[in-house]
Amino acid sequence: MMLGRVRRLLERFGKLSPTHGVLALVLLISIGNDLAHGQAASASSATTTATAETLQLSHKAITPEKLPFPGQKLSLTLTVAGTRDHNRRVRMIGAIDGHFTEQPATRSSPNENDQPVYEFDTVAPIAEIAYQFVVYAIDGSIASISPRYYARRNCLPRLELAPIESVKNAQPKERLINLVSQVNSLGDELASYDAALAGIEALRTRLGSK
């Protein structure tokens, strides 16, 4: 089953956009590593009888109009049916504007049906994001892989720094409109800086724990 997924990825690899291509290549390498790990684990516990899991992954894909301003926090959730274990290893593999990103779940908790819900905090792209989720079994092998999700903005947002000068010879109403626009732009910039600082702090924590 896993080898079939690898074969299908190889067949489709040449037809993908740069963002999709990065995601497919990284996932292919990850599957190879985890497949080898799973085979080693199976060989070391050949006398143990294991019951295969049937997991159903549910995720509401982000739509282009719902993407936050570039650099701001983007929260994604994954619901896993078929298990009540919300402490297992789950990670998101993706590509943001053609650059690889990978991270474990930020937090997890059961929903009203006692199904584990995993939350992931990443950053919103400038143009596009492609991602999918990988859920692992207890022995470290891959238990399930979600479909690939993709979102691309219909139009690119302006990324210039917010202007601080006022419009000369403007009427009071025009000045007020300009001031509101500046406040909104500064708010987007500050939110992007906050998200960047949070990402740096999370990375520092992860590196410090290794």
N, C-alpha and C positions, 0 to 999 in steps of 0.2 A: 504493500500500500504506500509506504513512504517512498520507495524507489520510483513508484509511478508518478508521485508528485514531483520528484526531482526531474524525471524525464520530461514531464509536461512543462516545467519551468525552463528547461533547456530549449525545448522546441519554440517557446514563446519569447525567449530572451532577446532575439534579434529584432523583434517587432515593437519593442517598448520605447517610450520616451525616456529622456535622461533620468527623470525622477523615478519612473517606474523601473528603469534598468538598474539603478542603484539598489532599490529595494529588492528586486528579484535576485541580484547577485549576492547580496548580503544574506538573504534568506536561504539561498542555495548553499552557501558556505555553512550557515548555522545548522541547516538540516543535516548536512554531511557530518559535522562534528557531533551533533546530538544523536544521530543514527549510530555512529560508531560507539558513542558512550552507552547507548541503550543496548547494543549488541554485547558489549563487554559486561554490562550489568546482568544481562540474561545468562551469559555464559558462566558467570561467577555464582549464579543462584539457580542452576539448572534443575536442582532437586525441589525447588519451591514452585508450587502451583499458583499462578496468578490469574485473576479475573480481569479481562479487558474492560476498560471503561468506555461508556458511551456518553460523551459530553456534547452538549449543544451550546454553541456560543451565540450570544445575541448582542448586537451593537447597533445603536442608532447613528448612522453615518452623519458627519458634519456636512452641511450644505454650504455652497460658496457664500451665500448672503449671510450666513451665521458666523463666518470666520471673524474673529476679533481683529483689531488693528495689528499690523505686523509687529512682532516682538512681544505682544501681550500674551498672557497665559491662555492656553487652550486646553480645556479639560475634556477628557474622553472617558467613557465608561464601558465596561464589558461585563455582561451577565453570563455566568456559566451554570447551565442546568445539567443535572445528572450527578451532582456531588454537593455535599454540604461543607466541604473543606474550603475555607476562605483564607488559608495560610499557605497554599501551595505556590510554587514559583510560576509567575505569569509575567510576560514582558511584551512590550510593544516594539516592533521593528518598523522603521519608516524612513522616508526621505523627504526633507523639507527644502524646497527650491533646489533639488538635485544633490543635497548634502545629507549623508547618512545620519540617522539618529536612532538610538536604542536606549530603552530605559525600563526598569522594573515598575511594577505597580506602585503608586504613591501610597495608597491605602486600600483597604478592603473591608467590607461589612456585609452581613446578610440582608436580603430584602424581605418583603412581607411574606414571600413564599419560602423563606429560609434558603434561598439560593445565593451563593457568593457573588457580590458585585465588586469589581476591581476598578479603581479610578487611576487615571494617568494624567499628569500635568506636563504638558509640553508647551512650545511657543507657536504662535500663529505665523504662517508663512507670509512672505511678500506676495508670491504668486500662487504656488501650488504645494499640496502635501499629499503623499501616498503613504499608507500604513496598513499594518495588519497585526494581529495578536497571536502569540504562541503560548499555549498552556502545557505545562509539563506534568508528567506522572511522578509518583513518589520516588521511583528509581532514577529519575533524572532524564528519562527519555521523553520525546515529544508525545503528548497525549492527543492534542488537537491543534489545528491551525485555522484561523478565521479566513474568510475571503479577504481580498485586497480592497481597501477603500481609498477613494481618491476625490479630491476637491480642488478646483482651480477657480480663482477669482474671475468674475466676469470682466472686471476692469481693475487696473492696478491703482492702489491709493497713492496720493502724493506723500513723499517722504521728506520734503524739505523741512528744515527747522521752522518753527512757528515765528512769523515776523513780530517784532515788538514795536515797530514805529507806527505812529498813527497817520491816517490819511490827511494830508494837508487840505485846507479849504473845504473840508467835508461838512455836510449838514449834521446836526446832532443825531438824527436817526441813523445816518450812514456810519457815524462814529460808533454808535451803540452796536450796530450789526457787526462792524469790524472788531470791536472789543469782544463780543460773544464768540466770534470765530476764533480769535486768538486764544481765548480761555479754553475752548474745546480742543484746539490743537495742542496747547500745552498740557492738557489733561491726558491726551493720547500719548504724548512723549513721556510724561512722568510714569504712566502705567507701563510703558515699554521698558523704561529704566528699572522700575520695580521688578518686573518679570525677569529681566536680565540679571539683576542682583540676586534674586531668589534662585535662579538657575546656577549661578556661580557658587552660591552657598551650598546648594544641594550637591554639586559636583565636588566641592571641598570636603563635605561630610563623607561622601562615598569613597573618595580617595584616602581620607584619613582612617576609614574603617578597614582598609585592606592592609 
